[in-house]
Amino acid sequence: MAIQDIFNAVLAFDVAAVKAKTQAEMDAGADIGAILNDGLISAMDEVGERFSTGELFVPEMLRSALAMKAGLEILKPHLSAGQSRSKGTVVIGTVKGDLHDIGKNLVAMMMEGAGFEVLDLGVDVESEKFVTAAAEKKADVIALSALLTTTMPFMESTVKAVKEAGMAVKTIIGGAPVTQSFADQIGADGYSADAPGAVKLVKQLMA
């Protein structure tokens, strides 16, 4: 039940406990894949479900994601290529002119918690930078965030740049003022209103 303790510690937002219990399991010779999948990733799946049912809110989700990330940092140096095989690569960033990052950070952490490799480009990111990073990383998905209506046009220019580059990468968008109809209008492959939804969307696009 020790791996269950890691799961519970993530749900309790207890960073110190996640670190201690993950390290203890490592020291005891537990299977690293089991710690990763049954302890950390399963916990973030549960967080997503609880958010969907209104049991958890964004601040709690963020705290859970930080706890999960603490455990992940301990595991990373010990993961073999097989155990850490990524489910796909996501390039994420807040578009040009926009400096908001809380939502973007949460999506990035939850994507990582779900087993994706994530390259976070930060805030105020030019369209060309998304395209270049996605090409270099052979990314599967580019995730664009905007919190201001004035920066939403940069989502459109980024989606356009991706298409003009002839890339197979999918584009998804999100942020407070963003809607599904806007995603349809600019030709993005998907839209999500929240972080758990973004994870589900990427899984669907990769299926």
FIKOLZA-1660 file (N, C-alpha, C; in steps of 0.1 Angstrom, whole numbers, plus 5000, padded with zeros to 4 digits):
% residues 207
   i   px   py   pz ch aa at
   1 5008 4988 5000  A  M  N
   1 5000 5000 5000  A  M CA
   1 5009 5013 5000  A  M  C
   2 5022 5011 5000  A  A  N
   2 5030 5023 5001  A  A CA
   2 5029 5032 4989  A  A  C
   3 5027 5026 4977  A  I  N
   3 5025 5035 4965  A  I CA
   3 5012 5042 4966  A  I  C
   4 5002 5036 4973  A  Q  N
   4 4989 5042 4975  A  Q CA
   4 4992 5055 4984  A  Q  C
   5 5002 5054 4993  A  D  N
   5 5005 5066 5001  A  D CA
   5 5009 5078 4993  A  D  C
   6 5017 5075 4982  A  I  N
   6 5021 5085 4973  A  I CA
   6 5009 5092 4966  A  I  C
   7 5000 5083 4961  A  F  N
   7 4988 5087 4955  A  F CA
   7 4980 5096 4964  A  F  C
   8 4979 5092 4977  A  N  N
   8 4971 5100 4987  A  N CA
   8 4978 5113 4990  A  N  C
   9 4991 5113 4990  A  A  N
   9 4999 5125 4994  A  A CA
   9 4997 5136 4983  A  A  C
  10 4997 5131 4970  A  V  N
  10 4994 5141 4959  A  V CA
  10 4980 5147 4960  A  V  C
  11 4971 5139 4964  A  L  N
  11 4957 5144 4966  A  L CA
  11 4956 5153 4978  A  L  C
  12 4965 5151 4987  A  A  N
  12 4965 5160 4999  A  A CA
  12 4974 5172 4998  A  A  C
  13 4979 5174 4985  A  F  N
  13 4988 5186 4982  A  F CA
  13 5000 5186 4991  A  F  C
  14 5005 5174 4995  A  D  N
  14 5016 5174 5005  A  D CA
  14 5029 5171 4998  A  D  C
  15 5036 5182 4994  A  V  N
  15 5048 5181 4986  A  V CA
  15 5059 5173 4994  A  V  C
  16 5061 5176 5007  A  A  N
  16 5071 5170 5015  A  A CA
  16 5068 5155 5016  A  A  C
  17 5055 5151 5018  A  A  N
  17 5052 5137 5019  A  A CA
  17 5054 5130 5006  A  A  C
  18 5051 5136 4995  A  V  N
  18 5053 5130 4982  A  V CA
  18 5068 5127 4980  A  V  C
  19 5076 5137 4983  A  K  N
  19 5091 5135 4981  A  K CA
  19 5095 5124 4990  A  K  C
  20 5092 5124 5003  A  A  N
  20 5096 5114 5013  A  A CA
  20 5092 5100 5009  A  A  C
  21 5079 5099 5005  A  K  N
  21 5074 5085 5002  A  K CA
  21 5079 5080 4989  A  K  C
  22 5081 5089 4979  A  T  N
  22 5087 5085 4966  A  T CA
  22 5101 5080 4968  A  T  C
  23 5109 5088 4976  A  Q  N
  23 5123 5084 4979  A  Q CA
  23 5123 5071 4987  A  Q  C
  24 5114 5069 4996  A  A  N
  24 5113 5057 5005  A  A CA
  24 5110 5045 4996  A  A  C
  25 5101 5046 4986  A  E  N
  25 5098 5035 4977  A  E CA
  25 5110 5032 4968  A  E  C
  26 5117 5042 4964  A  M  N
  26 5129 5040 4956  A  M CA
  26 5139 5032 4964  A  M  C
  27 5141 5036 4976  A  D  N
  27 5151 5030 4985  A  D CA
  27 5148 5016 4988  A  D  C
  28 5134 5013 4988  A  A  N
  28 5130 4999 4991  A  A CA
  28 5130 4990 4979  A  A  C
  29 5134 4996 4967  A  G  N
  29 5135 4988 4955  A  G CA
  29 5122 4986 4948  A  G  C
  30 5112 4994 4950  A  A  N
  30 5099 4993 4944  A  A CA
  30 5101 4996 4929  A  A  C
  31 5092 4990 4921  A  D  N
  31 5092 4992 4906  A  D CA
  31 5089 5007 4903  A  D  C
  32 5099 5013 4896  A  I  N
  32 5098 5027 4893  A  I CA
  32 5086 5030 4884  A  I  C
  33 5083 5021 4875  A  G  N
  33 5071 5023 4866  A  G CA
  33 5058 5023 4874  A  G  C
  34 5058 5015 4885  A  A  N
  34 5046 5014 4893  A  A CA
  34 5045 5027 4901  A  A  C
  35 5056 5032 4906  A  I  N
  35 5055 5045 4914  A  I CA
  35 5050 5056 4905  A  I  C
  36 5056 5056 4892  A  L  N
  36 5052 5067 4883  A  L CA
  36 5037 5066 4879  A  L  C
  37 5033 5054 4875  A  N  N
  37 5019 5052 4869  A  N CA
  37 5009 5051 4880  A  N  C
  38 5011 5043 4890  A  D  N
  38 5001 5041 4901  A  D CA
  38 5001 5051 4912  A  D  C
  39 5013 5057 4914  A  G  N
  39 5014 5068 4924  A  G CA
  39 5011 5081 4919  A  G  C
  40 5019 5086 4909  A  L  N
  40 5018 5100 4905  A  L CA
  40 5008 5102 4894  A  L  C
  41 5009 5095 4882  A  I  N
  41 5000 5097 4871  A  I CA
  41 4985 5094 4875  A  I  C
  42 4983 5083 4882  A  S  N
  42 4969 5080 4886  A  S CA
  42 4963 5091 4895  A  S  C
  43 4972 5096 4904  A  A  N
  43 4967 5107 4913  A  A CA
  43 4962 5119 4905  A  A  C
  44 4970 5123 4894  A  M  N
  44 4966 5134 4886  A  M CA
  44 4954 5131 4878  A  M  C
  45 4952 5119 4874  A  D  N
  45 4939 5115 4867  A  D CA
  45 4927 5117 4877  A  D  C
  46 4929 5113 4889  A  E  N
  46 4919 5115 4899  A  E CA
  46 4916 5130 4902  A  E  C
  47 4927 5138 4902  A  V  N
  47 4925 5152 4904  A  V CA
  47 4917 5158 4893  A  V  C
  48 4919 5154 4881  A  G  N
  48 4912 5158 4869  A  G CA
  48 4897 5154 4870  A  G  C
  49 4894 5142 4875  A  E  N
  49 4880 5138 4877  A  E CA
  49 4874 5146 4888  A  E  C
  50 4881 5148 4899  A  R  N
  50 4875 5156 4910  A  R CA
  50 4872 5171 4906  A  R  C
  51 4881 5176 4897  A  F  N
  51 4878 5190 4892  A  F CA
  51 4866 5190 4883  A  F  C
  52 4864 5179 4875  A  S  N
  52 4853 5178 4866  A  S CA
  52 4839 5178 4874  A  S  C
  53 4840 5171 4886  A  T  N
  53 4827 5170 4893  A  T CA
  53 4825 5182 4903  A  T  C
  54 4835 5191 4903  A  G  N
  54 4833 5203 4912  A  G CA
  54 4838 5201 4926  A  G  C
  55 4845 5190 4928  A  E  N
  55 4851 5187 4941  A  E CA
  55 4863 5195 4944  A  E  C
  56 4871 5197 4934  A  L  N
  56 4884 5205 4935  A  L CA
  56 4883 5217 4925  A  L  C
  57 4890 5227 4929  A  F  N
  57 4891 5239 4921  A  F CA
  57 4905 5242 4916  A  F  C
  58 4907 5253 4908  A  V  N
  58 4920 5255 4902  A  V CA
  58 4932 5256 4913  A  V  C
  59 4930 5263 4924  A  P  N
  59 4941 5264 4934  A  P CA
  59 4945 5250 4939  A  P  C
  60 4935 5241 4942  A  E  N
  60 4938 5228 4946  A  E CA
  60 4945 5219 4935  A  E  C
  61 4940 5221 4923  A  M  N
  61 4946 5214 4912  A  M CA
  61 4961 5218 4910  A  M  C
  62 4964 5231 4912  A  L  N
  62 4977 5236 4911  A  L CA
  62 4986 5230 4922  A  L  C
  63 4981 5229 4934  A  R  N
  63 4989 5224 4945  A  R CA
  63 4991 5209 4943  A  R  C
  64 4981 5201 4938  A  S  N
  64 4983 5187 4935  A  S CA
  64 4994 5185 4924  A  S  C
  65 4993 5194 4914  A  A  N
  65 5003 5193 4903  A  A CA
  65 5017 5196 4908  A  A  C
  66 5019 5205 4917  A  L  N
  66 5032 5208 4923  A  L CA
  66 5037 5196 4931  A  L  C
  67 5028 5190 4938  A  A  N
  67 5032 5178 4946  A  A CA
  67 5036 5167 4937  A  A  C
  68 5028 5164 4926  A  M  N
  68 5032 5154 4917  A  M CA
  68 5045 5157 4910  A  M  C
  69 5048 5169 4907  A  K  N
  69 5060 5173 4900  A  K CA
  69 5072 5170 4909  A  K  C
  70 5070 5172 4922  A  A  N
  70 5081 5170 4932  A  A CA
  70 5085 5155 4932  A  A  C
  71 5075 5146 4931  A  G  N
  71 5078 5132 4930  A  G CA
  71 5084 5128 4917  A  G  C
  72 5080 5134 4906  A  L  N
  72 5085 5132 4893  A  L CA
  72 5100 5135 4892  A  L  C
  73 5103 5146 4898  A  E  N
  73 5118 5151 4898  A  E CA
  73 5127 5140 4904  A  E  C
  74 5122 5133 4915  A  I  N
  74 5130 5123 4921  A  I CA
  74 5131 5111 4912  A  I  C
  75 5121 5108 4904  A  L  N
  75 5121 5096 4896  A  L CA
  75 5129 5098 4883  A  L  C
  76 5128 5110 4878  A  K  N
  76 5134 5113 4864  A  K CA
  76 5148 5107 4862  A  K  C
  77 5158 5109 4871  A  P  N
  77 5171 5104 4868  A  P CA
  77 5172 5089 4867  A  P  C
  78 5162 5082 4873  A  H  N
  78 5162 5067 4874  A  H CA
  78 5153 5060 4863  A  H  C
  79 5146 5068 4856  A  L  N
  79 5137 5062 4846  A  L CA
  79 5145 5058 4834  A  L  C
  80 5142 5045 4830  A  S  N
  80 5148 5040 4818  A  S CA
  80 5140 5045 4806  A  S  C
  81 5145 5043 4794  A  A  N
  81 5138 5048 4782  A  A CA
  81 5125 5041 4781  A  A  C
  82 5124 5029 4785  A  G  N
  82 5111 5022 4784  A  G CA
  82 5101 5027 4794  A  G  C
  83 5105 5029 4806  A  Q  N
  83 5096 5034 4817  A  Q CA
  83 5092 5048 4814  A  Q  C
  84 5100 5056 4809  A  S  N
  84 5097 5070 4807  A  S CA
  84 5092 5074 4793  A  S  C
  85 5090 5063 4785  A  R  N
  85 5085 5065 4772  A  R CA
  85 5074 5075 4771  A  R  C
  86 5075 5086 4765  A  S  N
  86 5065 5096 4765  A  S CA
  86 5053 5092 4756  A  S  C
  87 5042 5097 4761  A  K  N
  87 5029 5094 4753  A  K CA
  87 5029 5104 4741  A  K  C
  88 5038 5113 4740  A  G  N
  88 5038 5123 4730  A  G CA
  88 5045 5136 4735  A  G  C
  89 5047 5145 4726  A  T  N
  89 5054 5157 4730  A  T CA
  89 5045 5170 4727  A  T  C
  90 5044 5178 4738  A  V  N
  90 5036 5190 4737  A  V CA
  90 5045 5202 4739  A  V  C
  91 5044 5212 4729  A  V  N
  91 5050 5225 4731  A  V CA
  91 5039 5234 4736  A  V  C
  92 5042 5241 4747  A  I  N
  92 5032 5250 4752  A  I CA
  92 5037 5264 4755  A  I  C
  93 5029 5274 4754  A  G  N
  93 5033 5288 4757  A  G CA
  93 5021 5297 4757  A  G  C
  94 5024 5309 4763  A  T  N
  94 5014 5320 4763  A  T CA
  94 5018 5329 4751  A  T  C
  95 5008 5332 4742  A  V  N
  95 5011 5339 4730  A  V CA
  95 5017 5353 4732  A  V  C
  96 5022 5358 4721  A  K  N
  96 5029 5372 4721  A  K CA
  96 5020 5382 4727  A  K  C
  97 5026 5391 4735  A  G  N
  97 5019 5402 4741  A  G CA
  97 5012 5399 4754  A  G  C
  98 5012 5386 4758  A  D  N
  98 5005 5382 4770  A  D CA
  98 5014 5376 4780  A  D  C
  99 5014 5381 4792  A  L  N
  99 5023 5376 4803  A  L CA
  99 5017 5368 4813  A  L  C
 100 5005 5363 4811  A  H  N
 100 4998 5355 4821  A  H CA
 100 5003 5340 4820  A  H  C
 101 5005 5334 4831  A  D  N
 101 5011 5320 4830  A  D CA
 101 5005 5310 4840  A  D  C
 102 4996 5314 4849  A  I  N
 102 4992 5304 4859  A  I CA
 102 4984 5293 4852  A  I  C
 103 4975 5296 4843  A  G  N
 103 4967 5285 4837  A  G CA
 103 4976 5277 4828  A  G  C
 104 4985 5284 4821  A  K  N
 104 4995 5277 4812  A  K CA
 104 5004 5267 4820  A  K  C
 105 5008 5272 4831  A  N  N
 105 5017 5264 4840  A  N CA
 105 5010 5251 4845  A  N  C
 106 4997 5253 4848  A  L  N
 106 4989 5242 4853  A  L CA
 106 4987 5232 4842  A  L  C
 107 4984 5236 4830  A  V  N
 107 4982 5227 4819  A  V CA
 107 4995 5219 4817  A  V  C
 108 5006 5227 4817  A  A  N
 108 5019 5220 4815  A  A CA
 108 5022 5209 4825  A  A  C
 109 5020 5212 4838  A  M  N
 109 5022 5203 4848  A  M CA
 109 5013 5191 4847  A  M  C
 110 5000 5193 4844  A  M  N
 110 4991 5182 4843  A  M CA
 110 4994 5173 4830  A  M  C
 111 4999 5180 4820  A  M  N
 111 5003 5172 4808  A  M CA
 111 5015 5163 4811  A  M  C
 112 5025 5169 4819  A  E  N
 112 5036 5161 4823  A  E CA
 112 5032 5150 4832  A  E  C
 113 5022 5153 4841  A  G  N
 113 5017 5143 4850  A  G CA
 113 5010 5131 4843  A  G  C
 114 5005 5134 4831  A  A  N
 114 4998 5124 4823  A  A CA
 114 5007 5116 4815  A  A  C
 115 5020 5119 4815  A  G  N
 115 5030 5112 4808  A  G CA
 115 5035 5117 4795  A  G  C
 116 5031 5130 4792  A  F  N
 116 5036 5137 4780  A  F CA
 116 5049 5144 4783  A  F  C
 117 5058 5145 4773  A  E  N
 117 5070 5153 4774  A  E CA
 117 5065 5167 4770  A  E  C
 118 5069 5177 4779  A  V  N
 118 5064 5190 4777  A  V CA
 118 5076 5200 4776  A  V  C
 119 5075 5208 4765  A  L  N
 119 5084 5219 4764  A  L CA
 119 5077 5232 4766  A  L  C
 120 5079 5239 4777  A  D  N
 120 5072 5251 4781  A  D CA
 120 5081 5263 4776  A  D  C
 121 5075 5271 4766  A  L  N
 121 5082 5282 4761  A  L CA
 121 5080 5295 4769  A  L  C
 122 5072 5294 4779  A  G  N
 122 5070 5306 4788  A  G CA
 122 5059 5315 4782  A  G  C
 123 5061 5328 4784  A  V  N
 123 5051 5338 4780  A  V CA
 123 5056 5347 4769  A  V  C
 124 5047 5355 4763  A  D  N
 124 5050 5364 4753  A  D CA
 124 5058 5358 4741  A  D  C
 125 5052 5346 4736  A  V  N
 125 5060 5338 4727  A  V CA
 125 5055 5341 4712  A  V  C
 126 5065 5344 4704  A  E  N
 126 5062 5347 4690  A  E CA
 126 5058 5334 4682  A  E  C
 127 5050 5336 4672  A  S  N
 127 5045 5325 4664  A  S CA
 127 5057 5316 4659  A  S  C
 128 5067 5323 4654  A  E  N
 128 5078 5316 4648  A  E CA
 128 5085 5307 4658  A  E  C
 129 5085 5311 4671  A  K  N
 129 5092 5303 4681  A  K CA
 129 5084 5290 4684  A  K  C
 130 5071 5291 4683  A  F  N
 130 5063 5279 4685  A  F CA
 130 5066 5269 4673  A  F  C
 131 5067 5274 4661  A  V  N
 131 5069 5266 4649  A  V CA
 131 5083 5260 4650  A  V  C
 132 5093 5268 4653  A  T  N
 132 5107 5263 4654  A  T CA
 132 5108 5252 4665  A  T  C
 133 5103 5255 4676  A  A  N
 133 5104 5245 4688  A  A CA
 133 5097 5232 4684  A  A  C
 134 5085 5233 4678  A  A  N
 134 5077 5221 4675  A  A CA
 134 5085 5213 4665  A  A  C
 135 5091 5220 4655  A  A  N
 135 5099 5212 4645  A  A CA
 135 5111 5206 4651  A  A  C
 136 5118 5213 4660  A  E  N
 136 5130 5207 4666  A  E CA
 136 5127 5195 4675  A  E  C
 137 5115 5196 4682  A  K  N
 137 5111 5186 4692  A  K CA
 137 5103 5175 4685  A  K  C
 138 5100 5177 4672  A  K  N
 138 5091 5167 4665  A  K CA
 138 5078 5166 4674  A  K  C
 139 5073 5177 4678  A  A  N
 139 5061 5178 4687  A  A CA
 139 5049 5172 4680  A  A  C
 140 5040 5167 4688  A  D  N
 140 5027 5162 4684  A  D CA
 140 5016 5173 4685  A  D  C
 141 5018 5181 4695  A  V  N
 141 5007 5192 4698  A  V CA
 141 5014 5205 4702  A  V  C
 142 5009 5216 4697  A  I  N
 142 5012 5229 4702  A  I CA
 142 5000 5235 4710  A  I  C
 143 5002 5238 4722  A  A  N
 143 4992 5244 4731  A  A CA
 143 4994 5258 4733  A  A  C
 144 4984 5266 4729  A  L  N
 144 4985 5281 4730  A  L CA
 144 4976 5287 4740  A  L  C
 145 4981 5295 4749  A  S  N
 145 4973 5302 4759  A  S CA
 145 4972 5317 4757  A  S  C
 146 4960 5322 4760  A  A  N
 146 4959 5337 4760  A  A CA
 146 4949 5341 4771  A  A  C
 147 4952 5351 4778  A  L  N
 147 4942 5356 4789  A  L CA
 147 4936 5369 4785  A  L  C
 148 4941 5375 4774  A  L  N
 148 4936 5388 4770  A  L CA
 148 4930 5387 4756  A  L  C
 149 4918 5394 4755  A  T  N
 149 4912 5394 4741  A  T CA
 149 4921 5401 4731  A  T  C
 150 4930 5410 4735  A  T  N
 150 4939 5417 4726  A  T CA
 150 4950 5408 4721  A  T  C
 151 4953 5397 4728  A  T  N
 151 4964 5388 4723  A  T CA
 151 4958 5376 4716  A  T  C
 152 4945 5374 4716  A  M  N
 152 4939 5363 4709  A  M CA
 152 4943 5362 4694  A  M  C
 153 4944 5373 4687  A  P  N
 153 4948 5373 4673  A  P CA
 153 4962 5366 4671  A  P  C
 154 4970 5366 4681  A  F  N
 154 4983 5359 4679  A  F CA
 154 4982 5344 4679  A  F  C
 155 4970 5339 4685  A  M  N
 155 4967 5325 4684  A  M CA
 155 4965 5322 4669  A  M  C
 156 4957 5330 4663  A  E  N
 156 4954 5328 4648  A  E CA
 156 4966 5328 4640  A  E  C
 157 4975 5338 4642  A  S  N
 157 4987 5339 4634  A  S CA
 157 4996 5327 4637  A  S  C
 158 4996 5321 4649  A  T  N
 158 5004 5309 4652  A  T CA
 158 4999 5297 4645  A  T  C
 159 4986 5295 4645  A  V  N
 159 4979 5284 4638  A  V CA
 159 4982 5285 4623  A  V  C
 160 4981 5297 4618  A  K  N
 160 4984 5300 4604  A  K CA
 160 4998 5296 4600  A  K  C
 161 5008 5300 4609  A  A  N
 161 5022 5298 4607  A  A CA
 161 5025 5283 4607  A  A  C
 162 5018 5275 4615  A  V  N
 162 5020 5261 4616  A  V CA
 162 5015 5254 4603  A  V  C
 163 5003 5259 4598  A  K  N
 163 4998 5254 4586  A  K CA
 163 5007 5257 4574  A  K  C
 164 5012 5269 4574  A  E  N
 164 5020 5274 4563  A  E CA
 164 5034 5266 4562  A  E  C
 165 5038 5262 4574  A  A  N
 165 5050 5254 4575  A  A CA
 165 5048 5239 4571  A  A  C
 166 5035 5236 4568  A  G  N
 166 5032 5222 4564  A  G CA
 166 5034 5212 4574  A  G  C
 167 5033 5215 4587  A  M  N
 167 5035 5206 4598  A  M CA
 167 5023 5198 4602  A  M  C
 168 5026 5185 4606  A  A  N
 168 5015 5176 4610  A  A CA
 168 5010 5179 4624  A  A  C
 169 5017 5188 4631  A  V  N
 169 5014 5190 4645  A  V CA
 169 5000 5196 4647  A  V  C
 170 4993 5191 4658  A  K  N
 170 4980 5196 4661  A  K CA
 170 4981 5209 4670  A  K  C
 171 4972 5218 4668  A  T  N
 171 4972 5230 4676  A  T CA
 171 4959 5231 4685  A  T  C
 172 4961 5233 4698  A  I  N
 172 4950 5235 4707  A  I CA
 172 4951 5249 4714  A  I  C
 173 4940 5254 4718  A  I  N
 173 4940 5268 4724  A  I CA
 173 4932 5268 4737  A  I  C
 174 4935 5277 4746  A  G  N
 174 4927 5279 4758  A  G CA
 174 4930 5292 4765  A  G  C
 175 4922 5295 4775  A  G  N
 175 4924 5308 4782  A  G CA
 175 4910 5314 4785  A  G  C
 176 4909 5323 4794  A  A  N
 176 4896 5328 4799  A  A CA
 176 4887 5334 4787  A  A  C
 177 4893 5342 4778  A  P  N
 177 4884 5347 4768  A  P CA
 177 4882 5338 4756  A  P  C
 178 4888 5327 4756  A  V  N
 178 4889 5318 4744  A  V CA
 178 4876 5309 4744  A  V  C
 179 4871 5306 4732  A  T  N
 179 4859 5298 4731  A  T CA
 179 4861 5287 4720  A  T  C
 180 4852 5277 4720  A  Q  N
 180 4853 5267 4709  A  Q CA
 180 4850 5274 4695  A  Q  C
 181 4841 5283 4695  A  S  N
 181 4838 5290 4682  A  S CA
 181 4850 5297 4677  A  S  C
 182 4858 5303 4686  A  F  N
 182 4870 5310 4681  A  F CA
 182 4880 5300 4676  A  F  C
 183 4881 5288 4683  A  A  N
 183 4890 5278 4678  A  A CA
 183 4886 5273 4664  A  A  C
 184 4873 5272 4662  A  D  N
 184 4868 5268 4649  A  D CA
 184 4871 5278 4638  A  D  C
 185 4869 5291 4642  A  Q  N
 185 4872 5302 4633  A  Q CA
 185 4886 5303 4628  A  Q  C
 186 4896 5300 4638  A  I  N
 186 4910 5302 4634  A  I CA
 186 4916 5289 4628  A  I  C
 187 4908 5278 4629  A  G  N
 187 4913 5265 4623  A  G CA
 187 4922 5257 4633  A  G  C
 188 4921 5260 4646  A  A  N
 188 4928 5252 4656  A  A CA
 188 4921 5238 4657  A  A  C
 189 4929 5228 4661  A  D  N
 189 4924 5215 4662  A  D CA
 189 4916 5212 4674  A  D  C
 190 4916 5221 4684  A  G  N
 190 4909 5218 4696  A  G CA
 190 4909 5230 4706  A  G  C
 191 4900 5230 4715  A  Y  N
 191 4899 5240 4726  A  Y CA
 191 4895 5233 4739  A  Y  C
 192 4900 5238 4750  A  S  N
 192 4896 5233 4763  A  S CA
 192 4895 5245 4772  A  S  C
 193 4885 5244 4781  A  A  N
 193 4882 5254 4790  A  A CA
 193 4890 5253 4803  A  A  C
 194 4896 5241 4805  A  D  N
 194 4904 5239 4817  A  D CA
 194 4915 5229 4815  A  D  C
 195 4924 5227 4825  A  A  N
 195 4936 5219 4824  A  A CA
 195 4932 5204 4822  A  A  C
 196 4923 5198 4830  A  P  N
 196 4920 5184 4828  A  P CA
 196 4914 5182 4814  A  P  C
 197 4906 5191 4810  A  G  N
 197 4901 5190 4796  A  G CA
 197 4911 5190 4786  A  G  C
 198 4922 5199 4788  A  A  N
 198 4933 5199 4778  A  A CA
 198 4940 5186 4777  A  A  C
 199 4942 5180 4789  A  V  N
 199 4949 5166 4789  A  V CA
 199 4940 5156 4781  A  V  C
 200 4927 5156 4784  A  K  N
 200 4918 5147 4776  A  K CA
 200 4919 5150 4761  A  K  C
 201 4918 5163 4758  A  L  N
 201 4918 5167 4744  A  L CA
 201 4931 5162 4737  A  L  C
 202 4943 5163 4743  A  V  N
 202 4955 5159 4737  A  V CA
 202 4955 5144 4735  A  V  C
 203 4950 5137 4745  A  K  N
 203 4949 5122 4744  A  K CA
 203 4940 5118 4732  A  K  C
 204 4929 5125 4731  A  Q  N
 204 4920 5122 4719  A  Q CA
 204 4927 5125 4706  A  Q  C
 205 4934 5136 4705  A  L  N
 205 4941 5140 4693  A  L CA
 205 4952 5131 4689  A  L  C
 206 4958 5124 4699  A  M  N
 206 4969 5115 4697  A  M CA
 206 4964 5101 4694  A  M  C
 207 4951 5098 4697  A  A  N
 207 4946 5085 4696  A  A CA
 207 4946 5080 4681  A  A  C
% end
